[in-house]
Amino acid sequence: MNKIGEFHFVTEEYLLDFRGRVTIPTIGNYLIHAASNHAALRGFGFNDMTERHTAWVLSRLAIEMFEYPERSQKITVYTWIDEAGRLFTSRCFELADEAGRSIGFARSIWAAIDMETRRPTPLDIDTLSAYLSDRPCPIDRPGKILPIEGKTEGLPYRIKYSDMDINGHLNSIKYMEHLLDMFDLKLFGESEISRFEIAYLSEGKYNMPLTLHKSEAENNKYSMAICHEGKAISRAAVTWKSASHLI
């Protein structure tokens, strides 16, 4: 079977924001859908992991967009594994428009956890290594995000039913949505996110009280965090550019 997964999407109106464009969280959903299906077709998907009493968890994700799709556009997402280790695997993505032009790339790091202990469990390196690809992914890997939680006042939030995923914890995309909701609507009207990077540090659970933090690290670049009882459960870095500079 081909090492590269290829998955097709059409941008539906109900998934677009007030500008009529696809959002970073929606792109995140496309990537997770592609990753899940790529894994399932090759014997290490959700059902395969469940049989082993394990589950995939997203550890880090970095997305860089050159252009944001608008209404009724066809998008192709390519995905492949570029590294496989004992506890983590690295997966890449390319997003292309209907003409085949690259409009964005993403890098992600995944781990497997035991469904009962919720602790990391060793990966099947032999199975994963059979699908390693050297296809290029020309963006930086997810890096260290500096802590800001002790330096800024947090916006309170409590995890609700609609935040939960099938594994019983705060959905990976919900982290992204709550962080991006901290930015003023005017900024979304004048600029675009050129790079969004997030590190998932621990699980958020139902009814858990959180604080959301944001600080401008440098011009147009922000460091962010989601915390529980003063400790970060997630950190993120967001870089903005004017819309004219993205294409």
C-alpha positions as CSV (number, residue, x, y, z in Angstrom):
1,M,0.0,0.0,0.0
2,N,1.1,3.5,-0.8
3,K,3.0,5.2,2.1
4,I,1.3,8.5,1.3
5,G,-2.3,9.0,2.3
6,E,-4.5,11.2,0.0
7,F,-7.8,12.6,1.3
8,H,-10.3,15.0,-0.3
9,F,-12.5,17.7,1.2
10,V,-14.8,20.4,0.0
11,T,-15.1,23.6,2.1
12,E,-18.8,23.7,3.2
13,E,-20.4,27.0,4.1
14,Y,-21.2,25.9,7.7
15,L,-17.5,25.4,8.3
16,L,-16.4,28.9,7.2
17,D,-15.9,32.0,9.4
18,F,-17.3,35.4,9.0
19,R,-14.8,36.2,6.2
20,G,-16.0,33.1,4.3
21,R,-12.7,31.3,4.8
22,V,-11.6,28.0,6.4
23,T,-10.4,28.4,10.0
24,I,-7.3,26.9,11.6
25,P,-9.4,24.6,13.8
26,T,-11.3,23.4,10.7
27,I,-7.9,22.7,9.1
28,G,-6.9,20.8,12.3
29,N,-10.0,18.7,11.8
30,Y,-9.0,17.9,8.2
31,L,-5.6,16.9,9.4
32,I,-6.9,14.6,12.2
33,H,-9.4,13.0,9.8
34,A,-6.6,12.3,7.3
35,A,-4.2,11.0,10.0
36,S,-6.9,8.7,11.5
37,N,-7.9,7.3,8.1
38,H,-4.3,6.9,6.9
39,A,-3.6,4.9,10.1
40,A,-6.8,2.8,9.9
41,L,-6.1,1.7,6.3
42,R,-2.7,0.5,7.4
43,G,-3.6,-1.4,10.5
44,F,-2.9,1.0,13.3
45,G,-6.1,3.1,13.5
46,F,-8.6,3.7,16.2
47,N,-10.1,0.2,16.2
48,D,-6.7,-1.5,16.0
49,M,-5.4,0.5,18.9
50,T,-8.6,-0.1,21.0
51,E,-8.1,-3.9,20.6
52,R,-4.7,-3.4,22.3
53,H,-6.3,-1.2,25.0
54,T,-4.4,1.9,23.7
55,A,-5.3,5.1,22.0
56,W,-3.5,7.7,19.9
57,V,-3.0,11.2,21.5
58,L,-1.8,14.2,19.7
59,S,1.2,15.7,21.4
60,R,2.3,18.6,19.2
61,L,1.0,20.2,16.0
62,A,2.4,23.0,13.8
63,I,0.4,24.4,10.9
64,E,1.7,26.9,8.3
65,M,-0.8,28.3,5.7
66,F,0.2,30.2,2.6
67,E,-3.4,30.7,1.5
68,Y,-6.8,30.0,3.1
69,P,-9.5,28.2,1.1
70,E,-12.9,29.9,0.6
71,R,-16.4,28.6,-0.1
72,S,-16.9,25.4,-2.1
73,Q,-13.2,24.9,-2.8
74,K,-11.8,21.4,-3.2
75,I,-8.8,20.6,-0.9
76,T,-6.5,17.6,-1.0
77,V,-4.7,16.6,2.2
78,Y,-1.6,14.4,1.8
79,T,-0.2,12.7,4.9
80,W,2.8,10.5,5.7
81,I,5.0,9.3,8.6
82,D,8.5,10.6,8.6
83,E,9.8,9.2,11.9
84,A,8.8,6.4,14.2
85,G,10.3,5.9,17.7
86,R,9.6,3.9,20.7
87,L,7.1,6.4,22.3
88,F,6.5,9.0,19.6
89,T,5.8,9.1,15.9
90,S,6.1,12.1,13.6
91,R,3.5,12.7,10.9
92,C,3.5,15.3,8.1
93,F,0.8,16.9,6.0
94,E,0.5,18.9,2.8
95,L,-2.6,20.8,1.8
96,A,-3.2,21.4,-1.9
97,D,-5.9,23.2,-3.9
98,E,-7.8,21.9,-6.9
99,A,-5.0,22.9,-9.2
100,G,-2.5,20.9,-7.2
101,R,-0.8,24.0,-5.7
102,S,0.5,23.7,-2.1
103,I,-1.4,26.1,0.2
104,G,-0.1,24.8,3.5
105,F,1.9,22.2,5.4
106,A,1.7,20.8,8.9
107,R,3.9,18.7,11.2
108,S,2.6,16.6,14.2
109,I,3.9,14.4,16.9
110,W,1.7,11.5,18.3
111,A,2.0,9.2,21.2
112,A,0.0,6.1,22.3
113,I,-1.4,5.8,25.8
114,D,-2.8,2.9,27.8
115,M,-6.6,3.5,28.0
116,E,-6.7,2.5,31.7
117,T,-3.6,4.0,33.2
118,R,-3.5,7.0,30.7
119,R,0.2,6.6,30.6
120,P,2.4,6.4,27.5
121,T,2.8,2.9,26.0
122,P,5.5,1.6,23.5
123,L,4.7,1.8,19.8
124,D,4.9,-1.0,17.2
125,I,8.0,0.4,15.5
126,D,8.2,-2.4,12.9
127,T,4.6,-1.8,11.7
128,L,5.0,2.0,11.6
129,S,8.5,1.9,10.0
130,A,7.1,0.1,7.0
131,Y,5.3,3.3,6.1
132,L,8.1,5.8,6.6
133,S,8.5,8.3,3.8
134,D,11.2,10.9,2.9
135,R,8.7,13.1,1.2
136,P,9.7,16.7,2.1
137,C,7.8,18.9,4.5
138,P,9.4,22.4,4.3
139,I,8.3,23.9,7.6
140,D,10.0,23.9,11.0
141,R,9.2,21.1,13.4
142,P,7.2,22.0,16.5
143,G,9.6,23.5,19.0
144,K,9.7,24.6,22.6
145,I,7.0,27.2,23.5
146,L,8.1,29.5,26.4
147,P,5.8,29.5,29.4
148,I,3.8,32.7,30.0
149,E,1.2,31.5,32.5
150,G,2.9,33.0,35.5
151,K,3.3,36.4,33.8
152,T,-0.3,37.1,32.6
153,E,-3.8,37.2,34.1
154,G,-5.9,34.3,32.9
155,L,-9.4,34.3,31.4
156,P,-11.5,31.7,33.3
157,Y,-13.2,28.8,31.5
158,R,-14.7,25.5,32.6
159,I,-14.7,22.3,30.4
160,K,-18.2,21.4,29.2
161,Y,-19.9,18.5,27.5
162,S,-19.3,19.9,24.0
163,D,-15.6,20.1,24.7
164,M,-15.2,16.3,25.2
165,D,-13.9,13.7,22.7
166,I,-14.3,10.0,22.4
167,N,-11.4,9.4,24.7
168,G,-13.2,11.3,27.5
169,H,-10.9,14.4,27.6
170,L,-10.8,17.9,26.1
171,N,-10.9,17.6,22.3
172,S,-7.6,18.6,20.6
173,I,-9.5,21.0,18.4
174,K,-11.3,22.6,21.3
175,Y,-7.9,23.7,22.8
176,M,-7.3,25.5,19.5
177,E,-10.7,27.2,19.4
178,H,-10.6,28.4,23.0
179,L,-7.1,29.9,22.4
180,L,-8.0,31.7,19.2
181,D,-11.2,33.1,20.7
182,M,-9.0,35.3,22.8
183,F,-8.0,37.4,19.8
184,D,-10.1,40.4,18.8
185,L,-12.4,40.0,15.8
186,K,-10.8,43.0,14.2
187,L,-7.5,41.2,14.0
188,F,-9.1,38.3,12.0
189,G,-10.5,40.9,9.6
190,E,-7.2,42.5,8.9
191,S,-4.7,39.6,9.2
192,E,-4.3,35.9,8.8
193,I,-2.5,33.3,10.9
194,S,0.7,32.2,9.0
195,R,1.8,29.7,11.7
196,F,-0.1,28.1,14.5
197,E,1.8,25.7,16.9
198,I,0.4,23.9,19.9
199,A,1.8,21.5,22.5
200,Y,-0.6,19.3,24.4
201,L,0.9,18.7,27.9
202,S,-1.8,16.9,29.8
203,E,-5.5,16.0,29.5
204,G,-8.3,18.3,30.2
205,K,-11.3,16.7,32.0
206,Y,-15.0,17.4,32.2
207,N,-15.8,20.3,34.5
208,M,-12.2,21.2,35.1
209,P,-11.7,24.9,35.8
210,L,-9.1,26.5,33.4
211,T,-7.5,29.8,32.8
212,L,-6.5,31.0,29.3
213,H,-3.5,33.1,28.9
214,K,-2.1,35.3,26.0
215,S,1.0,37.5,25.7
216,E,2.5,39.2,22.7
217,A,6.1,37.8,22.6
218,E,7.2,40.1,19.7
219,N,5.5,42.0,16.9
220,N,2.7,39.8,15.5
221,K,3.7,36.8,17.4
222,Y,1.9,35.6,20.6
223,S,2.6,33.0,23.2
224,M,-0.4,31.4,24.8
225,A,-1.3,28.8,27.5
226,I,-4.3,26.9,28.9
227,C,-3.8,26.2,32.6
228,H,-5.4,24.2,35.4
229,E,-4.6,25.3,39.0
230,G,-1.7,27.4,37.7
231,K,-0.1,24.6,35.7
232,A,-0.1,24.5,31.9
233,I,-2.0,21.7,30.2
234,S,-1.3,23.2,26.8
235,R,0.9,25.9,25.3
236,A,0.7,27.6,21.9
237,A,2.4,30.1,19.6
238,V,0.6,32.1,17.0
239,T,2.2,34.2,14.2
240,W,0.0,36.7,12.3
241,K,0.6,38.4,8.9
242,S,-1.4,40.8,6.9
243,A,-3.6,39.0,4.4
244,S,-1.7,40.5,1.5
245,H,1.6,38.9,2.7
246,L,0.3,35.3,2.8
247,I,0.0,34.6,-0.9
